[in-house]
């Protein structure tokens, strides 16, 4: 990126936040702090009202805005790709808001970019897994949750807990949302449990704003996600599989923690990281006659017990 393009991009970046640190700019554009200082000075000399304080960061004067920017063809296609994902991976309300935002984006595109998007529309698609139950969209759930997070508002929800098969009414202080293995989750402080819990949004039967706001400062979403990962005991599994069988694994290998594979003596040695050895046994049984367990030995013992239990069922 040449200097003119970089300085323009830095100006756009300064409009995305109230305060932008010099190190953040340096990291984004892979430049030194010294170069950041020179580029900021160039903006100031050109009349851009940039304020700064050592150790804090840079900010633009309130009310200063650039005229509408032009997008590159690559950026326009990225927007279209994101629209396809939003359509299939979020709820009806989020989909509606994104489509409205896309109309505004398309309004500032040049005719060549508009024509490109119309042409590319038919060449990008996001498909749902045909072997999984179709998702029942919950209109407004994600948007209501996000409003609750932004406004620090307590939410009233009805929730069905799959592990206990029980339904309950909860008041939660929402912290954040995340997407994992085909489902959206919300993490929040649950008043009933007096602790933090995560809830799968498709198991929320209703959600209401309460107009009651909380003042408590909760840890960040990243903190909770890191804790969830640490609390799950992970097991490394290594198996040897016939090469011609692997093509039938499909996405199942990723659901079961696939990490890597390498060829060893004409077989494929595959490594997995799983939180459930019993769950991996069930997966392994689908192709057991074409594979061999290398480690851990505990997995072999669990497999033998499982096969013995199956044998008893068959002999009845």
C-alpha positions as CSV (number, residue, x, y, z in Angstrom):
1,X,0.0,0.0,0.0
2,X,1.5,3.4,-1.0
3,X,1.6,6.2,1.5
4,X,-1.4,8.2,0.1
5,X,-3.7,5.2,0.3
6,X,-2.4,4.3,3.8
7,X,-2.9,7.8,5.1
8,X,-6.5,7.8,3.6
9,X,-7.1,4.4,5.2
10,X,-5.8,5.7,8.6
11,X,-8.3,8.6,8.4
12,X,-11.2,6.2,7.8
13,X,-9.9,4.0,10.7
14,X,-9.9,7.1,13.0
15,X,-13.6,7.5,12.3
16,X,-14.5,4.0,13.5
17,X,-13.7,4.6,17.2
18,X,-13.7,7.4,19.7
19,X,-10.1,6.7,20.6
20,X,-7.6,4.9,18.4
21,X,-4.2,3.9,19.8
22,X,-1.0,4.4,17.7
23,X,-0.1,0.7,18.2
24,X,-3.4,-0.4,16.8
25,X,-2.7,1.6,13.7
26,X,0.8,0.2,13.5
27,X,-0.5,-3.4,13.8
28,X,-3.2,-3.0,11.2
29,X,-1.0,-1.5,8.5
30,X,2.2,-3.4,9.5
31,X,4.2,-0.2,10.0
32,X,6.4,1.2,12.8
33,X,5.2,3.6,15.4
34,X,7.5,6.2,13.9
35,X,5.7,5.9,10.6
36,X,2.3,6.2,12.4
37,X,3.4,9.5,13.9
38,X,4.6,10.8,10.5
39,X,1.3,9.9,8.9
40,X,-0.8,11.5,11.7
41,X,1.3,14.6,11.3
42,X,0.5,14.6,7.5
43,X,-3.2,14.5,8.3
44,X,-2.9,17.4,10.7
45,X,-1.0,19.5,8.2
46,X,-3.7,18.8,5.6
47,X,-6.3,20.3,7.9
48,X,-7.8,17.2,9.5
49,X,-8.6,18.0,13.2
50,X,-6.8,15.1,14.9
51,X,-6.3,15.3,18.6
52,X,-3.9,13.1,20.6
53,X,-2.6,12.5,24.0
54,X,0.5,10.4,24.9
55,X,-0.4,7.0,26.2
56,X,-4.1,7.4,25.3
57,X,-4.5,7.7,21.6
58,X,-5.8,9.8,18.7
59,X,-9.3,11.1,18.1
60,X,-11.1,13.2,15.5
61,X,-12.9,16.4,16.5
62,X,-16.5,15.7,17.3
63,X,-18.7,16.2,14.1
64,X,-15.9,15.7,11.6
65,X,-16.7,13.2,8.9
66,X,-15.4,12.2,5.5
67,X,-17.8,12.4,2.5
68,X,-19.2,9.0,1.5
69,X,-16.3,6.7,0.5
70,X,-16.0,4.5,-2.5
71,X,-15.6,0.7,-2.1
72,X,-13.3,-1.5,-4.2
73,X,-14.7,-4.4,-6.1
74,X,-13.2,-6.8,-3.6
75,X,-14.8,-5.0,-0.7
76,X,-18.2,-5.0,-2.5
77,X,-18.0,-8.7,-3.1
78,X,-17.1,-9.2,0.6
79,X,-20.3,-7.4,1.6
80,X,-22.3,-9.6,-0.7
81,X,-20.7,-12.7,0.8
82,X,-21.4,-11.5,4.3
83,X,-25.1,-10.9,3.3
84,X,-25.4,-14.5,2.2
85,X,-24.0,-15.7,5.6
86,X,-26.3,-13.3,7.6
87,X,-29.2,-14.7,5.6
88,X,-28.6,-18.3,6.7
89,X,-26.8,-18.0,10.1
90,X,-28.8,-15.3,11.9
91,X,-32.4,-14.6,12.7
92,X,-35.1,-12.8,10.7
93,X,-34.6,-9.5,12.4
94,X,-30.8,-9.4,11.9
95,X,-31.3,-10.4,8.3
96,X,-33.8,-7.5,7.8
97,X,-31.4,-5.0,9.3
98,X,-28.5,-6.2,7.2
99,X,-30.4,-6.0,4.0
100,X,-31.4,-2.4,4.8
101,X,-27.7,-1.6,5.5
102,X,-26.7,-3.3,2.2
103,X,-29.2,-1.0,0.3
104,X,-27.3,2.0,1.7
105,X,-24.0,0.5,0.8
106,X,-25.1,-0.2,-2.8
107,X,-26.4,3.4,-3.0
108,X,-22.8,4.7,-2.9
109,X,-21.3,2.1,-5.3
110,X,-20.2,3.1,-8.8
111,X,-22.3,1.6,-11.6
112,X,-19.5,-0.9,-12.4
113,X,-19.6,-2.3,-8.8
114,X,-23.4,-2.4,-8.9
115,X,-23.4,-4.4,-12.1
116,X,-20.7,-6.7,-10.5
117,X,-22.8,-7.4,-7.5
118,X,-25.8,-8.3,-9.6
119,X,-23.7,-10.7,-11.6
120,X,-22.0,-12.2,-8.5
121,X,-25.3,-12.7,-6.7
122,X,-25.9,-16.0,-8.6
123,X,-22.3,-17.3,-7.9
124,X,-22.3,-17.2,-4.0
125,X,-24.5,-19.3,-1.8
126,X,-24.5,-20.6,1.8
127,X,-26.2,-24.0,2.2
128,X,-27.5,-25.5,5.4
129,X,-26.5,-29.1,6.3
130,X,-29.3,-31.3,4.8
131,X,-28.6,-34.0,7.4
132,X,-29.4,-31.6,10.3
133,X,-32.9,-30.4,11.3
134,X,-33.8,-27.2,9.7
135,X,-33.4,-24.2,12.0
136,X,-36.5,-22.5,13.4
137,X,-35.7,-18.8,13.3
138,X,-36.6,-16.8,16.4
139,X,-37.6,-13.4,15.1
140,X,-36.0,-10.6,17.1
141,X,-34.1,-12.8,19.6
142,X,-30.6,-11.8,18.5
143,X,-31.5,-8.1,18.1
144,X,-33.2,-8.0,21.4
145,X,-30.2,-9.6,23.1
146,X,-27.8,-7.2,21.4
147,X,-30.0,-4.2,22.5
148,X,-29.8,-5.6,26.0
149,X,-26.0,-5.8,25.9
150,X,-25.7,-2.2,24.4
151,X,-28.2,-0.7,26.9
152,X,-27.1,-2.9,29.9
153,X,-30.8,-3.9,30.3
154,X,-32.0,-7.0,32.2
155,X,-33.8,-9.5,29.9
156,X,-36.7,-11.7,30.8
157,X,-36.5,-15.1,29.0
158,X,-38.2,-18.5,29.0
159,X,-35.6,-21.2,28.6
160,X,-35.6,-25.0,28.1
161,X,-32.5,-26.6,29.5
162,X,-31.7,-29.7,27.4
163,X,-29.4,-31.4,30.0
164,X,-32.1,-31.3,32.7
165,X,-35.1,-31.4,30.4
166,X,-36.7,-28.5,32.5
167,X,-38.3,-25.2,31.5
168,X,-37.8,-22.1,33.6
169,X,-38.2,-18.4,33.5
170,X,-35.0,-16.4,34.0
171,X,-33.8,-12.8,34.3
172,X,-30.4,-12.3,32.8
173,X,-27.8,-9.6,32.4
174,X,-26.5,-10.2,28.9
175,X,-22.8,-10.1,28.4
176,X,-22.3,-11.3,24.8
177,X,-23.3,-13.7,22.0
178,X,-21.3,-16.3,20.1
179,X,-21.8,-18.7,17.3
180,X,-20.7,-22.4,17.7
181,X,-21.4,-25.6,15.7
182,X,-24.5,-24.2,14.0
183,X,-26.1,-22.4,17.0
184,X,-26.1,-18.9,18.6
185,X,-25.5,-18.6,22.3
186,X,-25.9,-15.8,24.8
187,X,-23.7,-15.5,27.9
188,X,-25.2,-13.6,30.8
189,X,-25.4,-13.3,34.6
190,X,-28.5,-15.4,35.7
191,X,-30.4,-14.0,38.7
192,X,-31.9,-17.3,39.4
193,X,-28.5,-19.2,39.6
194,X,-26.6,-16.2,40.9
195,X,-23.9,-17.0,38.4
196,X,-22.9,-16.7,34.8
197,X,-24.6,-19.1,32.3
198,X,-24.8,-19.6,28.6
199,X,-28.1,-20.1,26.8
200,X,-28.7,-21.5,23.3
201,X,-30.9,-19.0,21.6
202,X,-33.1,-21.5,19.8
203,X,-34.1,-22.9,23.2
204,X,-35.4,-19.5,24.3
205,X,-39.2,-19.6,23.9
206,X,-39.7,-15.8,24.5
207,X,-37.6,-12.8,25.4
208,X,-38.7,-9.5,26.8
209,X,-37.0,-6.2,27.6
210,X,-37.7,-5.2,31.2
211,X,-36.7,-1.5,31.2
212,X,-34.6,-2.4,34.3
213,X,-30.9,-1.6,33.8
214,X,-27.9,-3.1,35.6
215,X,-24.8,-1.2,36.7
216,X,-22.5,-4.1,37.3
217,X,-19.4,-4.2,35.1
218,X,-19.2,-7.8,33.7
219,X,-16.0,-9.5,32.4
220,X,-15.6,-9.5,28.7
221,X,-17.0,-12.1,26.4
222,X,-13.4,-13.3,25.5
223,X,-12.8,-13.9,29.2
224,X,-15.8,-16.3,29.4
225,X,-15.0,-18.1,26.2
226,X,-11.4,-18.7,27.4
227,X,-12.7,-20.0,30.7
228,X,-15.1,-22.4,28.9
229,X,-12.2,-23.8,26.9
230,X,-10.1,-24.3,30.0
231,X,-12.8,-26.0,31.9
232,X,-13.3,-28.6,29.2
233,X,-10.8,-31.5,29.7
234,X,-9.4,-32.2,26.3
235,X,-8.0,-35.6,25.2
236,X,-5.6,-36.2,22.3
237,X,-6.6,-39.1,20.1
238,X,-4.5,-40.7,17.4
239,X,-5.8,-43.3,15.0
240,X,-4.6,-45.0,11.8
241,X,-7.2,-45.2,9.0
242,X,-7.2,-46.7,5.5
243,X,-6.7,-43.8,3.0
244,X,-9.7,-44.7,0.8
245,X,-12.1,-44.5,3.8
246,X,-11.3,-40.9,4.9
247,X,-13.4,-39.4,2.0
248,X,-16.5,-40.7,3.7
249,X,-15.9,-38.8,7.0
250,X,-17.2,-35.5,5.6
251,X,-17.8,-32.8,8.2
252,X,-18.0,-35.4,11.0
253,X,-14.3,-35.4,11.5
254,X,-14.4,-31.7,12.3
255,X,-17.3,-32.1,14.7
256,X,-15.1,-34.7,16.5
257,X,-12.1,-32.5,16.9
258,X,-9.9,-33.2,13.8
259,X,-6.5,-31.5,14.1
260,X,-4.2,-33.0,11.5
261,X,-3.3,-36.0,9.4
262,X,-0.1,-37.5,7.8
263,X,0.6,-40.6,5.7
264,X,2.5,-43.4,7.6
265,X,3.2,-46.7,6.0
266,X,0.4,-46.4,3.4
267,X,-2.2,-45.5,6.1
268,X,-3.4,-42.0,7.2
269,X,-2.5,-41.2,10.8
270,X,-5.1,-38.8,12.1
271,X,-5.0,-36.7,15.3
272,X,-8.1,-35.4,17.1
273,X,-8.6,-33.2,20.2
274,X,-11.9,-34.2,21.9
275,X,-13.6,-33.4,25.2
276,X,-15.5,-36.7,25.2
277,X,-13.8,-40.0,24.7
278,X,-17.1,-41.8,24.8
279,X,-18.5,-39.5,22.1
280,X,-15.4,-40.3,20.0
281,X,-16.0,-44.1,20.5
282,X,-19.4,-43.6,18.9
283,X,-17.8,-41.8,15.9
284,X,-15.0,-44.4,15.6
285,X,-17.5,-47.3,15.5
286,X,-18.7,-46.1,12.1
287,X,-15.4,-47.1,10.5
288,X,-13.8,-49.3,13.1
289,X,-13.1,-52.2,10.7
290,X,-10.9,-50.0,8.6
291,X,-9.0,-48.3,11.4
292,X,-6.7,-48.8,14.4
293,X,-6.4,-46.8,17.7
294,X,-2.9,-45.7,18.4
295,X,-3.6,-43.7,21.5
296,X,-4.8,-43.4,24.2
297,X,-5.1,-46.9,25.5
298,X,-8.1,-45.9,27.5
299,X,-10.0,-45.5,24.3
300,X,-9.4,-49.1,23.4
301,X,-10.8,-50.3,26.7
302,X,-13.9,-48.1,26.3
303,X,-14.4,-49.4,22.7
304,X,-14.2,-53.0,24.0
305,X,-16.9,-52.3,26.6
306,X,-19.1,-50.6,24.1
307,X,-18.8,-53.5,21.6
308,X,-19.5,-56.0,24.4
309,X,-22.7,-54.1,25.3
310,X,-23.8,-54.1,21.7
311,X,-23.1,-57.8,21.5
312,X,-25.4,-58.5,24.4
313,X,-28.2,-56.5,22.8
314,X,-27.8,-58.5,19.6
315,X,-27.8,-61.9,21.3
316,X,-31.1,-61.2,23.2
